[in-house]
Amino acid sequence: MLERRLDRLDAAAVGRALLTGVLTWYVLDGVVSVAFGAYLNVASNTVYLALLGLPAAGLSRIAGGQVEARA
C-alpha cells in the first residue's frame, strides 16, 4: 500500500518537473524568438506545446489515481 502511494507521488513529481521545464523553455524561447523576429518559431513552438499537452493531460489523470492499472 505504501509503495503504491510513493509511486504515485514520484510520478506526480516527475510530471510537475517536466511541465515546469517545458513551460520555462517555451517562455524563454518565445521571448528570444520574438526579439529576433523569428515568428515562425514562435508559432511552431505553440503548436508543439499544444500537441504535447494532449498526452500530458492523460498522464496527469493516471498519476492522480483516476485511472487504475489492470493486472
N, C-alpha and C positions, 0 to 999 in steps of 0.2 A: 504494500500500500504506500509506504513512504517513498520507495524507489519510483513508483509511478508519478507521485506528486513532484519529485525532484526532476524527473524527465520533462514534465510539462513546464516547470519553471525554467529549465535550461532552454527549452525550445522557445519559450516566450522571450527570454533574454537574448537569444540569438536573433530572433525576429526583430526585436527592437533595435539591436545593434546594426543589423542590415538596413533597416528602414532609416535610421539616423545617418548612416553612411551614404545611402543613395540620395536622400534629400539634401544633405550637405554638398555632395558632388553636383547635384542639379543646380542649386543656387549659385555656387561658386563658378561653375562652368557657364551658366547663363549670364552672369554679370560680366565675365571676361569676354564672352562671345558678343554680347551687345556692345561692349566698349570697343571692340574691333570690327563691328559691323557684320558679324557672321550670323545673320538672322536665320539662314537655313539650318545651321547647327542648333539654334535655339528651338526651332520648330521640330527638328528630328529628335532632339532630347525630350521634348514634351510628349511626342508620340511614344517614344521608348518608355518613358516614365508611366504613361497610361497603360501600356501593354504589360509592363512589369507589375503594375498594381492588381491586375486580374488574378494571377496565381497567388500573389501575396495575400489577397483577401481570403482565399481558400485556406492558405496555410494558417492564417490567424484563427480561423474557425477551428481547425484541428488542434492548434496549440492551446486554445481556450477550453478545450474539452467538450466542445459542442458536437464533435463527430467522434464516435468510438471506433477503434480499430477492431477488425474482425480477426479472430484467431483461426 
